[in-house]
Amino acid sequence: MSAASRRRPRAAAADRRRVLVTPEGIALPVTVAGRSARAGALILDLLFILVLMIGSTLALTRIAGGLGTLDQAARAEGAAGQARQFLVIVWIIVMFLFRNAYFLFFELGPRGATPGKRLTGIRIAARDGGRLTAEMVIARNLLRDIELFLPIPLVMMAGAQNGIAWLAATAWFLIFMLFPLFNRDHLRAGDVIAGSWVLERPRQKLEAAMTAGGPAAPEASAYRFGDDDLALYGEFELKALERVLREDRQDSIEAVYATISGKMGRNDGWGDERRFLADYYAQLRARLEAGMRMGRRKADKHADS
């Protein structure tokens, strides 16, 4: 591989790097998900949905009495026919939920990612650095209907009628599908409306312990923090706090101290802000690592402990 070809992926990754400012005023570097990762995640999710739909249909057909199709079950008569018609209604509801609730269920979860996104290493986040709200997730997924699921059947139906209608429906589909190609953050129209974006999920584990001058070990701490204090933040904020401590800028340290101590209702670190934050970092890190060993992870402050 030539030096030029090795530089291209690095340059592409650098083009996707951004700085996210959290509500606490911490500047945190993030990487916008690439178009190929987003496309791959969508394809995987659609395949998962298709498998779930097929599996549910086969299961309900078997329950309906081994009839060839659920449509035959709907036309059956008598008590058995009524039961089978009820199964048809159940099938319609299940298909609707797979079609509409799949993305909402997973993206409203603490990881902010569907199975397809998790496999490709990406997740949804709010562009303002705040919490990813239900309104954001609902808005971006409603727009997906307009962007993808509505144009496809229109293209198919229009093709059977006349060429002009087919061209109009195809143009509609392409405009929304190509929308991420014409903005630097690869945003869908749904992301623009919802105020969200898709980021690469950090793959590295918690960084090695900081060297001399970094946070003190928990047993040497001058400040002690209880479970409620340590439950306030997760891995995302831990890395941001480490960055603040490494840069060692007094204005940043004071701003972060004010935010963290204010959430705890404490002021005993006033005048000794860096040591307070270093002790908090060390104890928060120890708590998160212990949770990881037990199979529990707290991705950020919005996730359940």
Secondary structure, DSSP 8 states (H G I E B T S, - for coil): --HHHHHHHHHHHHHTEEEEE-TTS-EEEEEB--HHHHHHHHHHHHHHHHHHHHHHHHHHHHHTTS-S-HHHHHT--HHHHHHHHHHHHHHHHHHHHHHHHHHHHHHTSTT---HHHHHHTEEEEETTSS---HHHHHHHHHHHIIIIITHHHHHHHHHTT-HHHHHHHHHHHHHHHHGGGGSTT---HHHHHHTEEEEE---S-S-----TTS---GGG-SS---HHHHTT--HHHHHHHHHHHHHT-HHHHHHHHHHHHHHHT--TTTT-HHHHHHHHHHHHHHHHHHHHHTT----STTS--
